């Protein structure tokens, strides 16, 4: 009763039989969805990597998220700021993907924070970031529908659809770094975490400059203490 709606929505979005969908890992779900959308964009799917290529990919490693060393203690009036869908938004906003990485003949080149050897072309939106952006937009529309409907059955179905879109969107980063992926892009995955580290570090600096004490931060969230500040001041900072 709990999982059936999720299965139905994944089946509808990805376009494969439920029998296959419920047995797939997230990387396969993402790849199947990309291949489905590829037909709309006339995008040819790369071949699957061979054993030698997979072995080479498995040797590569990516620097992960920034973690702010927590200050031990018990605190009152803690506020938490969380980036919404940070990794998917970064991939979409900064046009990260194998089709835009050091694209020949590119005019608008943008370097990645902490990774000056990486640059991505911003002349036009690449295939993968476009597919991901559509997922993000669709989920926002579904979340709006959930708020507007009062029918309990519709809320359950829409909630399952929002969950399926969220899982697919959040899995794109992992897919880019997955050694068995057709659209494997080690540079794009590394650029995603580099941008994330840059954003969270800048958030911490801004919070401290605004007079907040930062007690913890990890990947896409920042924990601050209000102290004598009103909540409105935290909201203004956000």
Wavefront OBJ file of the C-alpha trace (Angstrom):
o trace
v 0.000 0.000 0.000
v 2.871 2.354 0.774
v 5.175 1.624 -2.176
v 2.668 0.984 -4.967
v 2.191 4.670 -5.802
v 5.956 5.207 -5.987
v 6.287 2.219 -8.333
v 3.526 3.568 -10.566
v 5.078 7.034 -10.815
v 8.600 5.715 -11.508
v 7.113 3.487 -14.212
v 5.268 6.382 -15.861
v 8.215 8.806 -15.706
v 10.918 6.391 -16.880
v 8.765 4.512 -19.370
v 9.764 0.942 -18.478
v 7.684 -1.931 -17.051
v 7.294 -1.913 -13.268
v 8.845 -5.385 -13.177
v 12.103 -3.845 -14.442
v 11.890 -0.531 -12.593
v 11.621 -2.033 -9.103
v 14.738 -4.165 -9.714
v 16.951 -1.341 -11.004
v 19.609 0.562 -9.132
v 19.310 4.341 -9.208
v 22.037 4.684 -11.835
v 20.065 2.455 -14.197
v 16.883 4.402 -13.489
v 18.643 7.669 -14.364
v 20.204 6.231 -17.513
v 16.897 4.785 -18.696
v 15.234 8.156 -18.174
v 18.027 9.969 -20.047
v 17.735 7.534 -22.966
v 13.989 8.101 -23.080
v 14.484 11.873 -23.210
v 17.301 11.416 -25.729
v 14.765 10.468 -28.376
v 13.120 13.889 -27.971
v 16.467 15.703 -28.322
v 17.832 13.469 -31.116
v 20.706 12.626 -28.770
v 22.604 9.435 -29.540
v 23.405 7.372 -26.443
v 27.099 6.516 -26.028
v 27.999 2.830 -25.908
v 28.317 1.138 -22.569
v 31.923 1.018 -21.349
v 33.921 -2.159 -21.791
v 35.715 -3.961 -18.980
v 39.018 -2.130 -19.544
v 37.292 1.263 -19.513
v 35.372 0.373 -16.356
v 38.588 -0.715 -14.663
v 40.207 2.640 -15.480
v 37.180 4.576 -14.235
v 37.122 2.670 -10.960
v 40.604 4.000 -10.171
v 39.408 7.622 -10.264
v 38.220 9.337 -7.101
v 36.412 12.630 -6.502
v 36.916 15.076 -3.651
v 33.642 15.191 -1.763
v 31.742 17.772 0.243
v 33.142 20.304 2.692
v 32.439 19.545 6.358
v 32.756 22.293 8.964
v 34.225 20.824 12.146
v 31.361 20.906 14.669
v 31.738 22.757 17.940
v 30.641 20.333 20.712
v 27.943 21.588 23.040
v 24.233 22.020 23.659
v 22.709 25.108 22.060
v 19.487 27.050 22.129
v 17.937 28.921 19.195
v 19.665 27.042 16.390
v 18.570 27.868 12.844
v 19.333 25.604 9.887
v 19.799 26.870 6.340
v 19.599 24.224 3.651
v 20.209 24.611 -0.076
v 17.303 23.153 -2.030
v 18.446 20.345 -4.364
v 21.997 21.691 -4.314
v 23.760 19.177 -6.563
v 21.027 19.003 -9.246
v 20.753 22.799 -9.262
v 24.524 23.202 -9.649
v 24.645 20.759 -12.581
v 21.781 22.545 -14.298
v 22.771 26.132 -13.519
v 26.443 25.717 -14.452
v 25.775 23.534 -17.504
v 27.858 20.618 -16.236
v 27.997 17.533 -18.425
v 30.128 15.613 -20.909
v 28.681 17.641 -23.787
v 29.851 20.989 -22.400
v 33.191 20.031 -20.836
v 35.965 21.826 -22.764
v 33.802 21.877 -25.882
v 35.845 22.697 -29.006
v 35.191 26.140 -30.493
v 33.531 27.406 -27.313
v 33.288 31.188 -26.843
v 31.921 31.469 -23.292
v 34.149 29.372 -21.065
v 33.626 29.261 -17.291
v 36.222 27.873 -14.901
v 35.257 25.804 -11.868
v 36.118 26.987 -8.306
v 39.192 25.178 -6.954
v 39.545 23.465 -10.343
v 41.091 25.972 -12.790
v 41.991 23.099 -15.128
v 38.250 22.419 -15.577
v 36.053 24.656 -17.691
v 32.610 24.193 -19.178
v 31.082 25.855 -22.196
v 28.099 28.151 -21.653
v 27.357 28.975 -25.304
v 24.199 26.844 -25.148
v 22.493 24.498 -22.709
v 23.902 20.981 -23.017
v 21.756 17.850 -23.209
v 22.147 16.434 -19.671
v 21.761 19.766 -17.810
v 18.643 20.438 -19.895
v 17.112 17.072 -18.984
v 17.896 17.675 -15.310
v 16.536 21.233 -15.395
v 13.236 19.885 -16.759
v 13.078 17.442 -13.841
v 13.601 20.270 -11.336
v 10.916 22.420 -12.983
v 8.456 19.513 -13.119
v 8.929 18.794 -9.420
v 8.318 22.424 -8.474
v 5.067 22.336 -10.466
v 3.987 19.106 -8.740
v 4.762 20.525 -5.280
v 2.566 23.501 -6.150
v -0.250 21.137 -7.171
v 0.063 19.287 -3.849
v -0.487 22.533 -1.943
v -3.495 23.461 -4.060
v -5.372 20.138 -3.999
v -7.538 19.025 -1.092
v -8.258 15.544 -2.434
v -6.389 13.023 -0.277
v -5.975 10.465 -3.079
v -4.568 13.128 -5.416
v -2.153 14.243 -2.692
v -0.839 10.695 -2.342
v -0.297 10.303 -6.104
v 1.261 13.740 -6.468
v 3.454 13.084 -3.446
v 4.707 9.887 -5.076
v 5.379 11.778 -8.308
v 7.311 14.470 -6.435
v 9.346 11.774 -4.682
v 10.169 10.008 -7.967
v 11.274 13.267 -9.597
v 13.356 14.147 -6.535
v 15.118 10.774 -6.471
v 15.899 10.951 -10.188
v 17.193 14.522 -9.921
v 19.343 13.817 -6.862
v 20.807 10.715 -8.532
v 22.261 12.604 -11.522
v 25.450 13.512 -9.659
v 26.067 9.906 -8.650
v 25.298 8.794 -12.195
v 27.916 11.124 -13.674
v 30.503 9.498 -11.400
v 29.242 5.923 -11.884
v 31.885 3.836 -13.660
v 29.278 1.921 -15.682
v 27.445 4.990 -17.008
v 27.035 5.688 -20.714
v 27.240 9.433 -20.011
v 30.099 9.090 -17.528
v 31.818 12.405 -16.761
v 34.390 12.379 -13.969
v 35.093 16.080 -14.569
v 31.404 17.034 -14.286
v 31.005 15.136 -11.014
v 34.184 16.700 -9.628
v 33.006 20.156 -10.704
v 29.668 19.595 -8.928
v 31.284 18.978 -5.547
v 33.762 21.841 -6.137
v 30.892 24.295 -6.697
v 29.091 22.891 -3.631
v 32.155 23.417 -1.449
v 32.486 26.962 -2.762
v 28.828 27.792 -2.057
v 28.826 26.420 1.485
v 32.138 28.120 2.369
v 30.785 31.437 1.092
v 27.613 30.894 3.126
v 29.681 30.328 6.284
v 31.741 33.468 5.636
v 28.604 35.539 5.010
v 26.972 34.196 8.184
v 29.977 35.081 10.312
v 30.167 38.552 8.772
v 26.472 38.994 9.618
v 27.207 38.242 13.283
v 26.029 34.620 13.507
v 28.011 31.821 15.178
v 28.385 28.791 12.891
v 28.353 25.537 14.881
v 28.168 23.026 12.031
v 27.975 22.755 8.261
v 27.894 19.769 5.940
v 27.481 19.465 2.153
v 24.406 21.648 1.640
v 23.357 22.960 5.057
v 24.598 25.411 7.667
v 23.702 25.472 11.388
v 23.788 28.895 13.040
v 23.005 30.222 16.519
v 20.639 33.171 16.759
v 21.996 34.353 20.131
v 20.214 37.681 20.725
v 19.104 38.099 17.108
v 15.401 37.885 16.208
v 14.227 35.250 13.731
v 13.423 37.995 11.231
v 17.123 38.814 11.021
v 17.887 35.196 10.153
v 15.207 35.270 7.481
v 16.695 38.473 6.034
v 20.094 36.805 5.970
v 18.622 33.829 4.098
l 1 2 3 4 5 6 7 8 9 10 11 12 13 14 15 16 17 18 19 20 21 22 23 24 25 26 27 28 29 30 31 32 33 34 35 36 37 38 39 40 41 42 43 44 45 46 47 48 49 50 51 52 53 54 55 56 57 58 59 60 61 62 63 64 65 66 67 68 69 70 71 72 73 74 75 76 77 78 79 80 81 82 83 84 85 86 87 88 89 90 91 92 93 94 95 96 97 98 99 100 101 102 103 104 105 106 107 108 109 110 111 112 113 114 115 116 117 118 119 120 121 122 123 124 125 126 127 128 129 130 131 132 133 134 135 136 137 138 139 140 141 142 143 144 145 146 147 148 149 150 151 152 153 154 155 156 157 158 159 160 161 162 163 164 165 166 167 168 169 170 171 172 173 174 175 176 177 178 179 180 181 182 183 184 185 186 187 188 189 190 191 192 193 194 195 196 197 198 199 200 201 202 203 204 205 206 207 208 209 210 211 212 213 214 215 216 217 218 219 220 221 222 223 224 225 226 227 228 229 230 231 232 233 234 235 236 237 238
